[in-house]
């Protein structure tokens, strides 16, 4: 649980040296409690106090690093029950099941198809992260396929077997990829725990209830393991949802560290068809799953899930933005039109897409409006005429063009006069109100 400023103060050296930037140790403690300072700023805090403070300030749900390479990621680390309270931090990870006995050529083709499932959205590359390698009873085949996935793809691995010998053989050839071991049960916890501990790998526990999972996490943390995940064992939709909520509430509201770990859910084992499986997976994106395992990765299933994930794990208090500056579209020249808009990411990608679709070379100026859309920014005074005019002068566009015409958004028509006052000698043209009309507007000007 989070410590108060007074509790933190009791752990500090109380030298009042001011080297941390605060006037006193008490002031520094209050800053720490309010997350306005870092513990590393104090050069004299003891190792014991540092350990206590680190433990106390750790998220109620432990962040677990998974994988290596370009798709290295983290799950867990969440601090709130509801997204609007603050934000959700580490997005749900998606895995597709690959049976271990899949012939090498088919496995390679499957991995290639899955790797192609990458989508550009508001400047971000959306894609699934994991291959869930499912044991089919052949230890050699499991290890060989694990090696194939690790060495020939960017995907991280979820090794699904309850046989310690099978897991150990796979870890020997793909451990460098930091796979997740799934799963430790009441029957194999000692052996699985040792493999995870010896190789520094995250380990999922599987039980038939939350109480059973708590017994396993307590046992494994007692062995020295920290990076754990939880599968409560339910494969019935209602019960699985109840378990997700109960685990999250116990970790956040009750401070129960025994369930303070990310979870793994299996929609692939809860539905009889892909449509229902996708629907169930979408529910678990919003309801706390750390990893969602799907029977397959296909465009019609994974694309809507990735979009949902993007929306759920976007900070609701901080709009997505693009960098202020000059953007070239369709290779503009010195005579190409100049448009200006706000830096709200959705505005940028819609406007730039319409300009690109028109095939008309153009300069698009993006003004920093703190991520607000044009109309909202204008109402908030962040897209005022004098500010837009000053931005045009300082951004450097005057060095790239030979004309003096600026096209402003139709929703900001009211600022035209103020922009003209700021940009003496310029012609201010009011563009369309709706982005869908930009293409026709630009073509008509040619």
C-alpha positions in Angstrom: 0.0 0.0 0.0 1.1 3.6 -0.6 2.9 5.3 2.3 2.0 8.7 3.7 4.5 11.5 3.7 5.1 11.0 7.5 5.7 7.3 7.0 8.2 8.0 4.2 9.9 10.7 6.4 10.6 8.1 9.1 12.6 6.1 6.6 14.8 9.0 5.4 18.2 10.0 6.9 16.8 13.3 8.2 19.9 15.3 7.4 18.1 18.2 5.7 21.0 18.4 3.4 18.9 20.0 0.6 20.9 17.9 -2.1 17.6 16.5 -3.2 16.3 19.9 -4.1 13.8 20.1 -1.2 14.4 22.4 1.8 14.0 19.6 4.3 13.7 15.8 4.5 10.0 16.2 5.5 9.4 18.3 2.4 11.1 15.7 0.2 9.0 13.0 1.9 5.8 14.9 1.0 7.0 15.2 -2.6 7.6 11.5 -2.7 4.2 10.7 -1.4 2.6 13.0 -4.0 4.8 11.4 -6.8 6.5 14.7 -7.4 10.0 13.4 -6.7 12.1 10.3 -7.2 13.8 8.4 -4.4 17.1 8.4 -6.3 17.3 12.2 -5.6 18.3 11.4 -2.0 22.0 10.4 -2.0 22.0 9.2 1.7 18.9 6.9 1.9 19.9 3.5 3.2 19.6 0.3 1.2 17.1 -1.0 3.7 15.0 2.0 3.5 15.2 2.0 -0.3 14.0 -1.6 -0.4 11.1 -0.8 1.9 10.1 2.3 -0.1 10.3 0.4 -3.4 8.1 -2.4 -2.1 5.6 0.1 -0.7 5.4 2.1 -3.9 5.2 -0.9 -6.2 1.9 -1.1 -8.2 -0.7 -3.4 -6.6 -0.6 -5.5 -9.7 3.0 -6.4 -10.5 4.3 -5.4 -14.0 5.7 -8.5 -15.7 8.1 -8.1 -18.6 7.5 -10.6 -21.5 9.7 -11.4 -24.4 12.7 -10.0 -26.1 13.3 -8.1 -29.3 11.0 -5.7 -31.1 7.9 -7.2 -29.5 9.2 -7.1 -25.9 6.4 -5.8 -23.8 5.0 -5.6 -20.3 1.7 -6.7 -18.8 0.2 -5.8 -15.4 1.3 -2.7 -13.5 -2.2 -1.5 -13.2 -3.3 0.8 -10.4 -7.0 1.5 -10.9 -10.2 -0.5 -11.2 -11.9 1.9 -13.7 -10.1 3.5 -16.6 -11.6 7.0 -16.0 -10.0 7.1 -12.5 -6.6 7.5 -14.0 -5.7 5.3 -16.9 -4.8 1.7 -17.8 -1.1 1.4 -18.5 0.0 -1.9 -20.1 -2.3 -3.1 -22.9 -3.7 -6.6 -23.0 -1.5 -8.9 -25.0 -3.0 -11.2 -27.8 -1.8 -14.7 -28.5 -2.7 -17.2 -31.1 -2.6 -21.0 -30.5 -0.1 -23.0 -32.5 -0.2 -26.8 -31.9 3.3 -28.2 -31.3 2.8 -31.0 -33.8 2.2 -28.6 -36.7 4.6 -29.5 -39.5 7.5 -27.0 -39.9 6.4 -25.8 -43.3 2.8 -25.1 -42.1 4.1 -23.5 -38.9 6.3 -21.1 -41.0 3.4 -20.3 -43.2 1.2 -19.6 -40.2 3.8 -17.4 -38.6 4.3 -15.5 -41.8 0.5 -14.9 -42.1 0.3 -13.8 -38.5 3.2 -11.5 -38.8 1.4 -9.7 -41.7 -1.4 -8.8 -39.2 -0.1 -5.3 -38.6 -2.3 -2.2 -38.9 -1.4 1.5 -39.0 -3.7 3.6 -36.8 -3.2 7.2 -35.7 0.5 6.8 -36.2 0.8 3.5 -34.2 1.6 0.0 -35.5 -1.0 -2.3 -34.0 -0.3 -6.1 -34.0 -0.6 -9.2 -31.8 2.4 -10.2 -29.7 2.4 -13.9 -28.7 2.3 -17.4 -30.0 0.7 -19.8 -27.6 2.6 -23.0 -28.3 0.3 -25.9 -27.2 1.7 -29.2 -26.1 0.5 -32.2 -28.1 2.3 -34.9 -26.1 5.5 -35.0 -28.1 8.4 -33.3 -26.1 10.7 -33.2 -29.1 8.1 -31.7 -31.4 7.3 -29.1 -28.7 11.0 -28.1 -28.4 11.5 -28.0 -32.2 8.5 -25.8 -32.8 9.5 -23.5 -29.9 12.9 -23.1 -31.5 11.3 -22.4 -34.9 9.1 -19.7 -33.5 11.9 -18.1 -31.4 14.5 -18.1 -34.2 12.4 -17.3 -37.3 9.7 -14.8 -36.0 9.4 -11.7 -33.9 6.7 -13.2 -31.8 7.1 -13.9 -28.1 6.1 -17.3 -26.7 3.6 -18.7 -24.3 4.8 -22.2 -23.6 1.6 -24.3 -22.8 2.4 -27.6 -21.1 2.0 -29.0 -17.6 4.9 -31.4 -18.1 8.1 -29.9 -16.6 10.3 -32.1 -18.8 8.6 -30.7 -21.9 8.9 -27.1 -20.7 12.5 -27.6 -19.8 13.4 -28.9 -23.3 11.7 -25.9 -24.9 13.3 -23.4 -22.5 16.7 -24.8 -23.5 16.2 -23.7 -27.1 14.0 -20.6 -26.8 14.8 -19.3 -23.3 16.7 -16.3 -24.9 13.3 -15.0 -26.0 12.0 -14.8 -22.4 8.9 -16.9 -22.9 6.1 -17.3 -20.4 5.8 -20.7 -18.9 2.3 -22.0 -18.7 1.5 -23.4 -16.3 2.4 -24.3 -12.7 -0.3 -26.4 -11.0 -0.7 -28.0 -7.6 0.9 -31.1 -9.0 4.0 -29.6 -10.6 4.6 -26.3 -8.9 8.0 -27.2 -7.4 9.4 -28.4 -10.7 7.9 -25.5 -12.8 9.0 -23.0 -10.2 12.6 -24.2 -10.3 12.7 -24.0 -14.1 11.3 -20.4 -14.0 13.7 -19.4 -11.2 16.8 -20.9 -12.8 16.1 -19.3 -16.2 14.6 -16.0 -14.9 11.3 -16.5 -16.7 7.7 -15.4 -16.0 5.5 -18.3 -14.8 1.7 -18.6 -15.0 -0.2 -20.5 -12.3 -3.3 -22.5 -13.1 -5.8 -23.6 -10.5 -9.5 -24.5 -10.3 -10.4 -21.4 -8.3 -9.0 -18.1 -7.0 -8.2 -19.7 -3.7 -6.2 -22.4 -5.5 -4.3 -19.7 -7.4 -3.5 -17.9 -4.2 -2.0 -21.1 -2.7 0.2 -21.4 -5.7 1.3 -17.8 -5.9 2.1 -17.8 -2.2 4.2 -21.0 -2.6 6.1 -19.7 -5.7 6.8 -16.3 -4.2 8.1 -18.1 -1.2 10.6 -19.8 -3.6 11.8 -16.4 -4.7 9.7 -16.0 -7.9 8.2 -12.6 -8.5 7.1 -12.5 -12.2 3.9 -14.5 -12.0 0.6 -14.6 -13.9 -2.7 -16.1 -12.9 -5.2 -18.4 -14.7 -8.1 -19.0 -12.3 -9.0 -22.1 -14.3 -12.6 -21.1 -15.2 -13.6 -21.8 -18.9 -17.2 -20.7 -18.5 -17.7 -17.1 -19.5 -19.7 -15.8 -16.5 -17.4 -17.4 -14.0 -14.3 -16.3 -15.8 -15.5 -12.7 -15.8 -16.4 -12.9 -12.1 -12.9 -14.2 -11.4 -11.3 -11.3 -13.4 -13.2 -8.7 -11.4 -12.6 -10.5 -8.1 -8.9 -10.7 -8.7 -8.6 -7.1 -9.7 -10.7 -5.8 -6.8 -8.8 -7.9 -4.2 -5.4 -6.6 -5.5 -6.5 -3.0 -5.7 -9.0 -2.5 -3.0 -7.9 -5.0 -0.4 -4.1 -4.8 -1.1 -3.9 -8.6 -1.5 -0.5 -9.2 -2.9 -1.2 -12.9 -3.5 -3.4 -12.0 -6.4 -1.5 -8.9 -7.5 -0.4 -10.3 -10.8 -1.6 -10.1 -14.4 -4.1 -12.7 -15.6 -4.3 -15.1 -18.6 -7.7 -15.9 -20.1 -8.7 -18.4 -22.8 -11.7 -17.3 -25.0 -10.6 -20.0 -27.4 -11.8 -22.6 -24.8 -15.1 -20.7 -24.0 -16.7 -20.4 -27.5 -17.7 -22.8 -30.3 -17.1 -20.3 -33.1 -14.8 -17.5 -34.0 -17.4 -14.7 -33.8 -18.3 -15.6 -30.2 -14.6 -16.1 -29.3 -13.8 -12.6 -30.5 -16.8 -11.1 -28.6 -15.6 -12.8 -25.4 -12.0 -11.7 -26.0 -13.3 -8.1 -26.4 -15.0 -8.3 -23.0 -11.7 -9.4 -21.4 -9.8 -6.5 -23.0 -12.0 -4.2 -21.0 -12.2 -6.4 -17.9 -8.6 -6.8 -16.8 -7.0 -9.6 -18.8 -3.2 -9.4 -19.1 -3.0 -12.0 -21.9 -5.9 -13.2 -24.1 -5.4 -16.5 -25.9 -7.2 -17.0 -29.2 -7.6 -20.1 -31.3 -6.2 -18.3 -34.3 -5.2 -14.9 -35.4 -7.2 -13.6 -38.4 -7.9 -10.1 -39.7 -11.6 -10.2 -39.0 -10.9 -11.2 -35.4 -7.7 -9.4 -34.4 -8.3 -6.1 -36.1 -11.4 -5.0 -34.0 -9.7 -6.3 -30.9 -6.6 -4.2 -31.6 -8.7 -1.1 -32.1 -10.6 -1.8 -28.9 -7.3 -2.2 -27.1 -6.0 1.0 -28.5 -9.1 2.9 -27.2 -9.2 1.2 -23.8 -5.5 1.8 -23.1 -5.3 5.4 -24.3 -5.1 7.8 -21.4 -8.5 9.4 -21.2 -7.0 12.5 -19.6 -4.4 13.0 -22.3 -5.5 13.1 -26.0 -3.3 11.5 -28.6 -1.3 14.1 -30.4 1.2 14.5 -33.3 4.2 16.7 -33.2 3.9 20.4 -34.2 5.5 21.2 -37.5 5.4 21.1 -41.2 4.2 17.9 -43.0 4.7 17.3 -46.7 2.0 15.5 -48.5 2.2 14.3 -52.1 5.6 15.9 -52.6 4.7 19.6 -52.5 6.7 22.4 -54.2 7.0 26.1 -53.7 3.6 26.7 -55.3 1.6 24.1 -53.4 -1.2 25.1 -51.1 -0.6 25.5 -47.4 -3.2 24.2 -44.9 -3.2 24.5 -41.1 -4.9 22.4 -38.4 -4.6 21.3 -34.8 -2.4 18.5 -33.5 -5.2 16.2 -32.3 -4.0 12.9 -33.7 -7.4 11.9 -35.2 -7.7 15.4 -36.8 -4.3 15.1 -38.3 -4.8 11.6 -39.8 -8.2 12.4 -41.2 -7.1 15.6 -42.8 -3.8 14.3 -44.1 -5.6 11.2 -45.5 -8.1 13.4 -47.4 -5.3 15.6 -48.7 -3.3 12.5 -49.8 -6.4 11.1 -51.4 -6.8 14.2 -53.5 -3.4 13.6 -55.1 -2.8 17.4 -54.8 0.7 18.2 -53.5 0.3 20.3 -50.3 1.9 21.5 -47.1 0.1 20.7 -43.9 1.0 22.8 -40.9 0.2 21.2 -37.5 -0.1 23.7 -34.6 0.2 22.5 -31.0 -3.3 22.8 -29.4 -2.6 20.4 -26.5 -4.3 17.6 -28.4 -7.6 19.4 -28.9 -9.7 19.3 -32.1 -10.0 22.5 -34.1 -13.4 23.6 -32.8 -12.5 22.7 -29.2 -9.1 24.4 -29.5 -10.7 27.5 -30.9 -13.2 27.6 -28.0 -10.4 27.1 -25.5 -8.3 29.9 -27.0 -5.6 27.5 -28.3 -6.3 28.1 -32.0 -6.7 31.9 -31.9 -5.9 34.0 -35.0 -2.8 35.7 -33.6 -1.4 32.4 -32.3 -2.0 30.7 -35.7 -0.4 33.7 -37.5 2.6 33.7 -35.2 3.0 29.9 -35.6 3.0 30.3 -39.4 5.7 32.9 -39.3 8.0 30.9 -37.0 7.5 27.3 -38.3 9.6 27.9 -41.4 7.0 27.5 -44.2 7.8 31.0 -45.6 11.2 29.6 -46.7 9.6 26.7 -48.6 6.9 28.6 -50.7 6.7 31.5 -53.1 3.0 32.4 -52.4 1.3 33.9 -49.4 -2.0 32.0 -49.1 -3.0 30.1 -46.0 -6.0 27.8 -45.9 -7.6 27.6 -42.4 -10.3 25.0 -41.3 -13.9 26.0 -41.9 -14.8 25.5 -38.2 -12.2 28.2 -37.4 -13.5 30.8 -40.0 -13.9 33.3 -37.1 -10.2 33.7 -36.8 -9.6 34.7 -40.4 -9.4 38.4 -39.6 -7.0 38.0 -36.7 -4.7 35.8 -38.8 -4.7 38.5 -41.5 -3.7 41.1 -38.9 -0.8 38.9 -37.8 0.3 37.8 -41.3 0.4 41.2 -43.1 0.1 40.7 -46.9 -1.2 37.1 -46.7 -4.5 35.9 -48.2 -6.5 33.8 -45.7 -8.8 31.3 -47.3 -11.4 29.5 -45.3 -11.5 25.8 -46.2 -14.2 23.2 -45.8 -15.9 22.6 -42.4 -15.9 18.8 -42.9 -12.8 16.9 -43.8 -14.7 14.8 -46.3 -14.9 17.9 -48.5 -11.2 18.6 -48.6 -10.5 16.4 -51.6 -13.0 18.2 -53.8 -11.9 21.6 -52.4 -8.3 21.1 -53.4 -9.1 19.6 -56.8 -11.3 22.5 -57.6 -8.5 24.9 -57.0 -6.1 23.3 -59.6 
